[in-house]
Amino acid sequence: MLRPHVTVAGWWVLASVVAVAVVGAMVFAVAAVNVDVGWVLGVALLGTVLGVLQWLLLRGQFSRAGWWVLASSVGWVFGLPVVGILGAAMSASWAVIGAVYGTITGPVLVWLVRQ
């Protein structure tokens, strides 16, 4: 969906991988000391760091791209607890997170493209 609307869509995956790697390393380091704090840190930071890195790509094309950071943050804040409620051992947990995240961020991306 991005490629026809975002000229730097190829960088989107790299920005996402960098966000997950940086926050993931922080979470694992903190979780080694306290697992609960590690999870809270992960929920609090991943969506925001991911959103900021992706916003850097969107801001040159969409005047209201800053809303993407909020959408990304909210997507993760709601996505991870849903998996916790359904059961962390669930084999489709990443699919559930992705579905919740996409349900929140998808409409925001469509709105940005239509501006």
N, CA, C and O atoms as a printed pandas DataFrame, in Angstrom:
     atom_number atom_name residue_name chain_id  residue_number  x_coord  y_coord  z_coord
0              1         N          MET        A               1    0.810   -1.189    0.000
1              2        CA          MET        A               1    0.000    0.000    0.000
2              3         C          MET        A               1    0.862    1.265    0.000
3              4         O          MET        A               1    0.466    2.280   -0.572
4              5         N          LEU        A               2    2.007    1.214    0.620
5              6        CA          LEU        A               2    2.827    2.416    0.734
6              7         C          LEU        A               2    3.473    2.848   -0.580
7              8         O          LEU        A               2    3.519    4.038   -0.888
8              9         N          ARG        A               3    3.958    1.908   -1.334
9             10        CA          ARG        A               3    4.771    2.225   -2.497
10            11         C          ARG        A               3    4.150    3.258   -3.445
11            12         O          ARG        A               3    4.866    4.157   -3.885
12            13         N          PRO        A               4    2.867    3.180   -3.779
13            14        CA          PRO        A               4    2.308    4.181   -4.700
14            15         C          PRO        A               4    2.162    5.571   -4.081
15            16         O          PRO        A               4    2.031    6.557   -4.806
16            17         N          HIS        A               5    2.182    5.662   -2.759
17            18        CA          HIS        A               5    1.879    6.930   -2.092
18            19         C          HIS        A               5    3.060    7.554   -1.366
19            20         O          HIS        A               5    3.070    8.761   -1.122
20            21         N          VAL        A               6    4.044    6.756   -1.024
21            22        CA          VAL        A               6    5.181    7.240   -0.246
22            23         C          VAL        A               6    6.451    6.986   -1.050
23            24         O          VAL        A               6    6.799    5.838   -1.327
24            25         N          THR        A               7    7.138    8.056   -1.420
25            26        CA          THR        A               7    8.308    7.907   -2.288
26            27         C          THR        A               7    9.463    7.177   -1.615
27            28         O          THR        A               7   10.311    6.605   -2.301
28            29         N          VAL        A               8    9.510    7.185   -0.310
29            30        CA          VAL        A               8   10.598    6.519    0.414
30            31         C          VAL        A               8   10.123    5.232    1.090
31            32         O          VAL        A               8   10.642    4.846    2.138
32            33         N          ALA        A               9    9.147    4.580    0.491
33            34        CA          ALA        A               9    8.554    3.378    1.090
34            35         C          ALA        A               9    9.582    2.278    1.308
35            36         O          ALA        A               9    9.436    1.484    2.238
36            37         N          GLY        A              10   10.606    2.209    0.487
37            38        CA          GLY        A              10   11.627    1.186    0.653
38            39         C          GLY        A              10   12.380    1.305    1.967
39            40         O          GLY        A              10   12.900    0.310    2.473
40            41         N          TRP        A              11   12.446    2.489    2.518
41            42        CA          TRP        A              11   13.132    2.714    3.786
42            43         C          TRP        A              11   12.254    2.344    4.982
43            44         O          TRP        A              11   12.744    2.257    6.108
44            45         N          TRP        A              12   10.969    2.128    4.744
45            46        CA          TRP        A              12   10.008    1.839    5.818
46            47         C          TRP        A              12   10.414    0.591    6.598
47            48         O          TRP        A              12   10.389    0.590    7.829
48            49         N          VAL        A              13   10.784   -0.456    5.893
49            50        CA          VAL        A              13   11.172   -1.711    6.550
50            51         C          VAL        A              13   12.433   -1.500    7.376
51            52         O          VAL        A              13   12.518   -1.977    8.507
52            53         N          LEU        A              14   13.409   -0.792    6.825
53            54        CA          LEU        A              14   14.642   -0.537    7.577
54            55         C          LEU        A              14   14.354    0.260    8.840
55            56         O          LEU        A              14   14.881   -0.063    9.905
56            57         N          ALA        A              15   13.530    1.292    8.741
57            58        CA          ALA        A              15   13.173    2.085    9.927
58            59         C          ALA        A              15   12.499    1.204   10.975
59            60         O          ALA        A              15   12.755    1.350   12.170
60            61         N          SER        A              16   11.647    0.298   10.531
61            62        CA          SER        A              16   10.941   -0.595   11.452
62            63         C          SER        A              16   11.895   -1.570   12.127
63            64         O          SER        A              16   11.792   -1.815   13.329
64            65         N          VAL        A              17   12.816   -2.120   11.363
65            66        CA          VAL        A              17   13.794   -3.067   11.917
66            67         C          VAL        A              17   14.703   -2.366   12.927
67            68         O          VAL        A              17   15.001   -2.926   13.982
68            69         N          VAL        A              18   15.138   -1.163   12.617
69            70        CA          VAL        A              18   15.995   -0.409   13.536
70            71         C          VAL        A              18   15.248   -0.138   14.841
71            72         O          VAL        A              18   15.811   -0.305   15.923
72            73         N          ALA        A              19   13.984    0.279   14.747
73            74        CA          ALA        A              19   13.198    0.552   15.959
74            75         C          ALA        A              19   13.066   -0.686   16.821
75            76         O          ALA        A              19   13.272   -0.629   18.034
76            77         N          VAL        A              20   12.723   -1.807   16.199
77            78        CA          VAL        A              20   12.552   -3.048   16.959
78            79         C          VAL        A              20   13.886   -3.495   17.570
79            80         O          VAL        A              20   13.919   -3.965   18.707
80            81         N          ALA        A              21   14.967   -3.351   16.830
81            82        CA          ALA        A              21   16.279   -3.765   17.342
82            83         C          ALA        A              21   16.712   -2.906   18.528
83            84         O          ALA        A              21   17.175   -3.429   19.542
84            85         N          VAL        A              22   16.564   -1.601   18.402
85            86        CA          VAL        A              22   17.003   -0.698   19.476
86            87         C          VAL        A              22   16.155   -0.892   20.731
87            88         O          VAL        A              22   16.689   -1.070   21.826
88            89         N          VAL        A              23   14.847   -0.858   20.567
89            90        CA          VAL        A              23   13.967   -1.015   21.729
90            91         C          VAL        A              23   14.066   -2.440   22.277
91            92         O          VAL        A              23   14.062   -2.641   23.491
92            93         N          GLY        A              24   14.154   -3.419   21.391
93            94        CA          GLY        A              24   14.286   -4.807   21.834
94            95         C          GLY        A              24   15.515   -5.015   22.689
95            96         O          GLY        A              24   15.444   -5.700   23.709
96            97         N          ALA        A              25   16.643   -4.439   22.298
97            98        CA          ALA        A              25   17.868   -4.564   23.088
98            99         C          ALA        A              25   17.692   -3.924   24.463
99           100         O          ALA        A              25   18.136   -4.471   25.473
100          101         N          MET        A              26   17.044   -2.764   24.494
101          102        CA          MET        A              26   16.804   -2.100   25.777
102          103         C          MET        A              26   15.893   -2.937   26.670
103          104         O          MET        A              26   16.133   -3.077   27.869
104          105         N          VAL        A              27   14.849   -3.486   26.066
105          106        CA          VAL        A              27   13.885   -4.280   26.831
106          107         C          VAL        A              27   14.540   -5.535   27.392
107          108         O          VAL        A              27   14.332   -5.874   28.557
108          109         N          PHE        A              28   15.330   -6.227   26.574
109          110        CA          PHE        A              28   15.998   -7.436   27.066
110          111         C          PHE        A              28   16.969   -7.103   28.190
111          112         O          PHE        A              28   17.086   -7.862   29.152
112          113         N          ALA        A              29   17.666   -5.980   28.079
113          114        CA          ALA        A              29   18.597   -5.589   29.131
114          115         C          ALA        A              29   17.852   -5.299   30.430
115          116         O          ALA        A              29   18.267   -5.742   31.500
116          117         N          VAL        A              30   16.773   -4.569   30.335
117          118        CA          VAL        A              30   15.989   -4.239   31.531
118          119         C          VAL        A              30   15.290   -5.483   32.076
119          120         O          VAL        A              30   15.226   -5.686   33.289
120          121         N          ALA        A              31   14.765   -6.316   31.168
121          122        CA          ALA        A              31   14.048   -7.520   31.596
122          123         C          ALA        A              31   14.960   -8.513   32.316
123          124         O          ALA        A              31   14.487   -9.333   33.103
124          125         N          ALA        A              32   16.263   -8.440   32.050
125          126        CA          ALA        A              32   17.200   -9.310   32.758
126          127         C          ALA        A              32   17.212   -8.982   34.246
127          128         O          ALA        A              32   17.497   -9.838   35.084
128          129         N          VAL        A              33   16.897   -7.727   34.559
129          130        CA          VAL        A              33   16.842   -7.294   35.949
130          131         C          VAL        A              33   15.430   -7.422   36.500
131          132         O          VAL        A              33   15.233   -7.905   37.615
132          133         N          ASN        A              34   14.444   -6.987   35.712
133          134        CA          ASN        A              34   13.053   -7.018   36.151
134          135         C          ASN        A              34   12.155   -7.204   34.925
135          136         O          ASN        A              34   12.021   -6.293   34.108
136          137         N          VAL        A              35   11.548   -8.369   34.800
137          138        CA          VAL        A              35   10.732   -8.703   33.624
138          139         C          VAL        A              35    9.549   -7.757   33.469
139          140         O          VAL        A              35    9.246   -7.324   32.357
140          141         N          ASP        A              36    8.891   -7.439   34.551
141          142        CA          ASP        A              36    7.717   -6.567   34.470
142          143         C          ASP        A              36    8.081   -5.177   33.959
143          144         O          ASP        A              36    7.378   -4.617   33.118
144          145         N          VAL        A              37    9.163   -4.630   34.459
145          146        CA          VAL        A              37    9.613   -3.311   33.998
146          147         C          VAL        A              37   10.010   -3.391   32.527
147          148         O          VAL        A              37    9.759   -2.457   31.766
148          149         N          GLY        A              38   10.620   -4.489   32.128
149          150        CA          GLY        A              38   10.985   -4.680   30.727
150          151         C          GLY        A              38    9.773   -4.640   29.817
151          152         O          GLY        A              38    9.809   -4.000   28.765
152          153         N          TRP        A              39    8.691   -5.319   30.208
153          154        CA          TRP        A              39    7.467   -5.304   29.400
154          155         C          TRP        A              39    6.857   -3.910   29.334
155          156         O          TRP        A              39    6.434   -3.466   28.267
156          157         N          VAL        A              40    6.809   -3.224   30.459
157          158        CA          VAL        A              40    6.252   -1.869   30.476
158          159         C          VAL        A              40    7.088   -0.957   29.584
159          160         O          VAL        A              40    6.544   -0.152   28.828
160          161         N          LEU        A              41    8.393   -1.083   29.675
161          162        CA          LEU        A              41    9.285   -0.286   28.825
162          163         C          LEU        A              41    9.037   -0.592   27.352
163          164         O          LEU        A              41    8.979    0.315   26.521
164          165         N          GLY        A              42    8.892   -1.869   27.039
165          166        CA          GLY        A              42    8.640   -2.256   25.660
166          167         C          GLY        A              42    7.348   -1.683   25.118
167          168         O          GLY        A              42    7.307   -1.167   24.001
168          169         N          VAL        A              43    6.292   -1.775   25.912
169          170        CA          VAL        A              43    4.999   -1.241   25.491
170          171         C          VAL        A              43    5.081    0.277   25.338
171          172         O          VAL        A              43    4.548    0.841   24.381
172          173         N          ALA        A              44    5.745    0.926   26.278
173          174        CA          ALA        A              44    5.813    2.384   26.257
174          175         C          ALA        A              44    6.674    2.930   25.120
175          176         O          ALA        A              44    6.354    3.961   24.529
176          177         N          LEU        A              45    7.756    2.238   24.823
177          178        CA          LEU        A              45    8.707    2.795   23.857
178          179         C          LEU        A              45    8.582    2.306   22.423
179          180         O          LEU        A              45    8.814    3.076   21.491
180          181         N          LEU        A              46    8.225    1.056   22.227
181          182        CA          LEU        A              46    8.292    0.517   20.873
182          183         C          LEU        A              46    7.426    1.282   19.890
183          184         O          LEU        A              46    7.902    1.666   18.821
184          185         N          GLY        A              47    6.176    1.509   20.226
185          186        CA          GLY        A              47    5.304    2.232   19.306
186          187         C          GLY        A              47    5.780    3.641   19.036
187          188         O          GLY        A              47    5.650    4.147   17.922
188          189         N          THR        A              48    6.332    4.277   20.059
189          190        CA          THR        A              48    6.802    5.649   19.900
190          191         C          THR        A              48    8.063    5.707   19.047
191          192         O          THR        A              48    8.141    6.510   18.117
192          193         N          VAL        A              49    9.043    4.874   19.348
193          194        CA          VAL        A              49   10.285    4.862   18.556
194          195         C          VAL        A              49    9.986    4.460   17.119
195          196         O          VAL        A              49   10.504    5.068   16.182
196          197         N          LEU        A              50    9.155    3.444   16.942
197          198        CA          LEU        A              50    8.752    3.017   15.608
198          199         C          LEU        A              50    8.050    4.159   14.883
199          200         O          LEU        A              50    8.356    4.444   13.726
200          201         N          GLY        A              51    7.122    4.805   15.554
201          202        CA          GLY        A              51    6.389    5.917   14.956
202          203         C          GLY        A              51    7.279    7.080   14.575
203          204         O          GLY        A              51    7.096    7.682   13.517
204          205         N          VAL        A              52    8.244    7.406   15.427
205          206        CA          VAL        A              52    9.147    8.523   15.133
206          207         C          VAL        A              52   10.016    8.213   13.909
207          208         O          VAL        A              52   10.172    9.058   13.027
208          209         N          LEU        A              53   10.576    7.013   13.860
209          210        CA          LEU        A              53   11.418    6.666   12.709
210          211         C          LEU        A              53   10.606    6.633   11.416
211          212         O          LEU        A              53   11.091    7.068   10.371
212          213         N          GLN        A              54    9.388    6.127   11.476
213          214        CA          GLN        A              54    8.542    6.118   10.284
214          215         C          GLN        A              54    8.056    7.525    9.950
215          216         O          GLN        A              54    7.909    7.863    8.775
216          217         N          TRP        A              55    7.808    8.337   10.952
217          218        CA          TRP        A              55    7.420    9.730   10.728
218          219         C          TRP        A              55    8.500   10.486    9.966
219          220         O          TRP        A              55    8.194   11.322    9.116
220          221         N          LEU        A              56    9.765   10.195   10.267
221          222        CA          LEU        A              56   10.856   10.845    9.538
222          223         C          LEU        A              56   10.730   10.612    8.036
223          224         O          LEU        A              56   11.134   11.457    7.237
224          225         N          LEU        A              57   10.177    9.478    7.657
225          226        CA          LEU        A              57    9.968    9.171    6.248
226          227         C          LEU        A              57    8.706    9.834    5.695
227          228         O          LEU        A              57    8.666   10.218    4.526
228          229         N          LEU        A              58    7.698    9.966    6.518
229          230        CA          LEU        A              58    6.415   10.505    6.066
230          231         C          LEU        A              58    6.355   12.029    6.054
231          232         O          LEU        A              58    5.608   12.610    5.266
232          233         N          ARG        A              59    7.116   12.672    6.900
233          234        CA          ARG        A              59    6.974   14.123    7.094
234          235         C          ARG        A              59    7.240   14.954    5.849
235          236         O          ARG        A              59    6.692   16.047    5.707
236          237         N          GLY        A              60    8.071   14.453    4.951
237          238        CA          GLY        A              60    8.343   15.199    3.725
238          239         C          GLY        A              60    7.196   15.172    2.730
239          240         O          GLY        A              60    7.169   15.969    1.793
240          241         N          GLN        A              61    6.256   14.271    2.922
241          242        CA          GLN        A              61    5.155   14.120    1.972
242          243         C          GLN        A              61    3.783   14.473    2.521
243          244         O          GLN        A              61    2.880   14.823    1.762
244          245         N          PHE        A              62    3.624   14.382    3.826
245          246        CA          PHE        A              62    2.310   14.597    4.410
246          247         C          PHE        A              62    2.402   15.660    5.496
247          248         O          PHE        A              62    3.179   15.530    6.442
248          249         N          SER        A              63    1.602   16.711    5.351
249          250        CA          SER        A              63    1.696   17.842    6.275
250          251         C          SER        A              63    1.306   17.483    7.709
251          252         O          SER        A              63    1.774   18.126    8.649
252          253         N          ARG        A              64    0.484   16.501    7.887
253          254        CA          ARG        A              64    0.043   16.127    9.229
254          255         C          ARG        A              64    0.630   14.787    9.674
255          256         O          ARG        A              64    0.007   14.043   10.431
256          257         N          ALA        A              65    1.803   14.501    9.204
257          258        CA          ALA        A              65    2.440   13.201    9.479
258          259         C          ALA        A              65    2.733   12.981   10.958
259          260         O          ALA        A              65    2.924   11.839   11.376
260          261         N          GLY        A              66    2.774   14.021   11.745
261          262        CA          GLY        A              66    3.022   13.874   13.183
262          263         C          GLY        A              66    1.991   12.999   13.874
263          264         O          GLY        A              66    2.287   12.393   14.904
264          265         N          TRP        A              67    0.793   12.923   13.328
265          266        CA          TRP        A              67   -0.235   12.061   13.890
266          267         C          TRP        A              67    0.167   10.595   13.828
267          268         O          TRP        A              67   -0.343    9.768   14.584
268          269         N          TRP        A              68    1.096   10.277   12.910
269          270        CA          TRP        A              68    1.537    8.883   12.786
270          271         C          TRP        A              68    2.214    8.398   14.067
271          272         O          TRP        A              68    2.052    7.238   14.446
272          273         N          VAL        A              69    2.964    9.264   14.733
273          274        CA          VAL        A              69    3.654    8.874   15.973
274          275         C          VAL        A              69    2.622    8.486   17.031
275          276         O          VAL        A              69    2.782    7.475   17.715
276          277         N          LEU        A              70    1.575    9.280   17.166
277          278        CA          LEU        A              70    0.521    8.965   18.131
278          279         C          LEU        A              70   -0.180    7.652   17.769
279          280         O          LEU        A              70   -0.414    6.811   18.637
280          281         N          ALA        A              71   -0.510    7.479   16.498
281          282        CA          ALA        A              71   -1.195    6.251   16.063
282          283         C          ALA        A              71   -0.335    5.021   16.332
283          284         O          ALA        A              71   -0.841    4.001   16.799
284          285         N          SER        A              72    0.948    5.110   16.044
285          286        CA          SER        A              72    1.855    3.993   16.271
286          287         C          SER        A              72    1.962    3.665   17.757
287          288         O          SER        A              72    1.937    2.497   18.145
288          289         N          SER        A              73    2.081    4.682   18.570
289          290        CA          SER        A              73    2.167    4.484   20.022
290          291         C          SER        A              73    0.901    3.833   20.558
291          292         O          SER        A              73    0.972    2.869   21.320
292          293         N          VAL        A              74   -0.243    4.347   20.168
293          294        CA          VAL        A              74   -1.517    3.802   20.632
294          295         C          VAL        A              74   -1.691    2.368   20.141
295          296         O          VAL        A              74   -2.196    1.514   20.870
296          297         N          GLY        A              75   -1.271    2.106   18.904
297          298        CA          GLY        A              75   -1.372    0.752   18.361
298          299         C          GLY        A              75   -0.637   -0.271   19.199
299          300         O          GLY        A              75   -1.162   -1.354   19.457
300          301         N          TRP        A              76    0.574    0.057   19.631
301          302        CA          TRP        A              76    1.337   -0.871   20.467
302          303         C          TRP        A              76    0.807   -0.932   21.889
303          304         O          TRP        A              76    0.777   -1.999   22.501
304          305         N          VAL        A              77    0.388    0.215   22.414
305          306        CA          VAL        A              77   -0.136    0.236   23.786
306          307         C          VAL        A              77   -1.382   -0.635   23.902
307          308         O          VAL        A              77   -1.604   -1.259   24.939
308          309         N          PHE        A              78   -2.197   -0.684   22.852
309          310        CA          PHE        A              78   -3.379   -1.540   22.878
310          311         C          PHE        A              78   -3.081   -2.955   22.403
311          312         O          PHE        A              78   -3.695   -3.908   22.884
312          313         N          GLY        A              79   -2.152   -3.108   21.471
313          314        CA          GLY        A              79   -1.855   -4.428   20.901
314          315         C          GLY        A              79   -1.239   -5.406   21.874
315          316         O          GLY        A              79   -1.672   -6.556   21.948
316          317         N          LEU        A              80   -0.249   -4.983   22.613
317          318        CA          LEU        A              80    0.426   -5.894   23.541
318          319         C          LEU        A              80   -0.467   -6.364   24.685
319          320         O          LEU        A              80   -0.447   -7.554   25.001
320          321         N          PRO        A              81   -1.250   -5.494   25.320
321          322        CA          PRO        A              81   -2.140   -5.999   26.373
322          323         C          PRO        A              81   -3.196   -6.982   25.855
323          324         O          PRO        A              81   -3.598   -7.890   26.582
324          325         N          VAL        A              82   -3.647   -6.812   24.615
325          326        CA          VAL        A              82   -4.622   -7.759   24.058
326          327         C          VAL        A              82   -4.031   -9.162   24.054
327          328         O          VAL        A              82   -4.713  -10.132   24.385
328          329         N          VAL        A              83   -2.758   -9.264   23.679
329          330        CA          VAL        A              83   -2.093  -10.568   23.692
330          331         C          VAL        A              83   -2.006  -11.079   25.127
331          332         O          VAL        A              83   -2.202  -12.270   25.370
332          333         N          GLY        A              84   -1.717  -10.203   26.069
333          334        CA          GLY        A              84   -1.664  -10.605   27.475
334          335         C          GLY        A              84   -2.999  -11.125   27.969
335          336         O          GLY        A              84   -3.059  -12.086   28.736
336          337         N          ILE        A              85   -4.067  -10.485   27.526
337          338        CA          ILE        A              85   -5.405  -10.913   27.932
338          339         C          ILE        A              85   -5.741  -12.262   27.314
339          340         O          ILE        A              85   -6.312  -13.131   27.973
340          341         N          LEU        A              86   -5.381  -12.434   26.036
341          342        CA          LEU        A              86   -5.699  -13.681   25.340
342          343         C          LEU        A              86   -4.768  -14.822   25.743
343          344         O          LEU        A              86   -5.100  -15.995   25.569
344          345         N          GLY        A              87   -3.626  -14.477   26.269
345          346        CA          GLY        A              87   -2.676  -15.509   26.701
346          347         C          GLY        A              87   -1.358  -15.364   25.963
347          348         O          GLY        A              87   -1.309  -15.482   24.738
348          349         N          ALA        A              88   -0.300  -15.110   26.698
349          350        CA          ALA        A              88    1.015  -14.875   26.113
350          351         C          ALA        A              88    1.544  -16.089   25.370
351          352         O          ALA        A              88    2.369  -15.946   24.467
352          353         N          ALA        A              89    1.090  -17.268   25.728
353          354        CA          ALA        A              89    1.579  -18.488   25.086
354          355         C          ALA        A              89    0.883  -18.754   23.752
355          356         O          ALA        A              89    1.194  -19.724   23.061
356          357         N          MET        A              90   -0.049  -17.892   23.406
357          358        CA          MET        A              90   -0.786  -18.059   22.159
358          359         C          MET        A              90    0.175  -18.053   20.972
359          360         O          MET        A              90    1.020  -17.163   20.876
360          361         N          SER        A              91    0.066  -19.003   20.089
361          362        CA          SER        A              91    1.009  -19.108   18.971
362          363         C          SER        A              91    0.837  -17.978   17.966
363          364         O          SER        A              91    1.770  -17.679   17.221
364          365         N          ALA        A              92   -0.315  -17.352   17.926
365          366        CA          ALA        A              92   -0.570  -16.285   16.955
366          367         C          ALA        A              92   -0.443  -14.904   17.590
367          368         O          ALA        A              92   -1.052  -13.950   17.106
368          369         N          SER        A              93    0.331  -14.778   18.659
369          370        CA          SER        A              93    0.386  -13.508   19.380
370          371         C          SER        A              93    0.862  -12.346   18.503
371          372         O          SER        A              93    0.312  -11.249   18.594
372          373         N          TRP        A              94    1.862  -12.565   17.668
373          374        CA          TRP        A              94    2.336  -11.483   16.795
374          375         C          TRP        A              94    1.280  -11.101   15.772
375          376         O          TRP        A              94    1.162   -9.933   15.401
376          377         N          ALA        A              95    0.512  -12.083   15.315
377          378        CA          ALA        A              95   -0.580  -11.788   14.382
378          379         C          ALA        A              95   -1.654  -10.936   15.048
379          380         O          ALA        A              95   -2.228  -10.042   14.427
380          381         N          VAL        A              96   -1.916  -11.223   16.319
381          382        CA          VAL        A              96   -2.909  -10.439   17.063
382          383         C          VAL        A              96   -2.410   -9.017   17.259
383          384         O          VAL        A              96   -3.160   -8.063   17.054
384          385         N          ILE        A              97   -1.155   -8.868   17.654
385          386        CA          ILE        A              97   -0.578   -7.522   17.805
386          387         C          ILE        A              97   -0.666   -6.779   16.472
387          388         O          ILE        A              97   -1.078   -5.620   16.425
388          389         N          GLY        A              98   -0.281   -7.447   15.405
389          390        CA          GLY        A              98   -0.334   -6.826   14.077
390          391         C          GLY        A              98   -1.737   -6.414   13.675
391          392         O          GLY        A              98   -1.930   -5.357   13.074
392          393         N          ALA        A              99   -2.720   -7.247   14.004
393          394        CA          ALA        A              99   -4.110   -6.929   13.672
394          395         C          ALA        A              99   -4.592   -5.705   14.445
395          396         O          ALA        A              99   -5.239   -4.825   13.877
396          397         N          VAL        A             100   -4.281   -5.647   15.734
397          398        CA          VAL        A             100   -4.682   -4.490   16.545
398          399         C          VAL        A             100   -3.948   -3.242   16.062
399          400         O          VAL        A             100   -4.555   -2.185   15.892
400          401         N          TYR        A             101   -2.651   -3.367   15.845
401          402        CA          TYR        A             101   -1.843   -2.239   15.374
402          403         C          TYR        A             101   -2.370   -1.728   14.033
403          404         O          TYR        A             101   -2.526   -0.523   13.839
404          405         N          GLY        A             102   -2.640   -2.639   13.122
405          406        CA          GLY        A             102   -3.149   -2.259   11.803
406          407         C          GLY        A             102   -4.529   -1.635   11.850
407          408         O          GLY        A             102   -4.846   -0.749   11.057
408          409         N          THR        A             103   -5.353   -2.100   12.782
409          410        CA          THR        A             103   -6.692   -1.534   12.934
410          411         C          THR        A             103   -6.616   -0.081   13.387
411          412         O          THR        A             103   -7.476    0.727   13.036
412          413         N          ILE        A             104   -5.602    0.248   14.155
413          414        CA          ILE        A             104   -5.437    1.616   14.649
414          415         C          ILE        A             104   -4.668    2.474   13.640
415          416         O          ILE        A             104   -5.077    3.600   13.354
416          417         N          THR        A             105   -3.572    1.964   13.104
417          418        CA          THR        A             105   -2.731    2.776   12.225
418          419         C          THR        A             105   -3.227    2.838   10.782
419          420         O          THR        A             105   -2.981    3.821   10.082
420          421         N          GLY        A             106   -3.919    1.799   10.336
421          422        CA          GLY        A             106   -4.402    1.774    8.955
422          423         C          GLY        A             106   -5.253    2.981    8.591
423          424         O          GLY        A             106   -4.961    3.653    7.602
424          425         N          PRO        A             107   -6.301    3.278    9.365
425          426        CA          PRO        A             107   -7.108    4.458    9.050
426          427         C          PRO        A             107   -6.319    5.769    9.088
427          428         O          PRO        A             107   -6.608    6.689    8.322
428          429         N          VAL        A             108   -5.332    5.855    9.971
429          430        CA          VAL        A             108   -4.509    7.070   10.034
430          431         C          VAL        A             108   -3.694    7.211    8.754
431          432         O          VAL        A             108   -3.583    8.308    8.206
432          433         N          LEU        A             109   -3.130    6.121    8.279
433          434        CA          LEU        A             109   -2.356    6.167    7.036
434          435         C          LEU        A             109   -3.245    6.534    5.850
435          436         O          LEU        A             109   -2.845    7.325    4.996
436          437         N          VAL        A             110   -4.430    5.973    5.794
437          438        CA          VAL        A             110   -5.366    6.325    4.713
438          439         C          VAL        A             110   -5.710    7.806    4.798
439          440         O          VAL        A             110   -5.753    8.492    3.777
440          441         N          TRP        A             111   -5.952    8.299    5.991
441          442        CA          TRP        A             111   -6.268    9.727    6.193
442          443         C          TRP        A             111   -5.118   10.611    5.728
443          444         O          TRP        A             111   -5.340   11.623    5.063
444          445         N          LEU        A             112   -3.887   10.231    6.076
445          446        CA          LEU        A             112   -2.725   11.015    5.647
446          447         C          LEU        A             112   -2.613   11.050    4.122
447          448         O          LEU        A             112   -2.367   12.104    3.535
448          449         N          VAL        A             113   -2.791    9.910    3.500
449          450        CA          VAL        A             113   -2.676    9.839    2.035
450          451         C          VAL        A             113   -3.739   10.696    1.368
451          452         O          VAL        A             113   -3.477   11.293    0.324
452          453         N          ARG        A             114   -4.911   10.769    1.934
453          454        CA          ARG        A             114   -6.018   11.544    1.341
454          455         C          ARG        A             114   -5.906   13.033    1.565
455          456         O          ARG        A             114   -6.625   13.800    0.924
456          457         N          GLN        A             115   -5.031   13.471    2.451
457          458        CA          GLN        A             115   -4.895   14.918    2.732
458          459         C          GLN        A             115   -4.342   15.657    1.540
459          460         O          GLN        A             115   -4.163   16.873    1.596
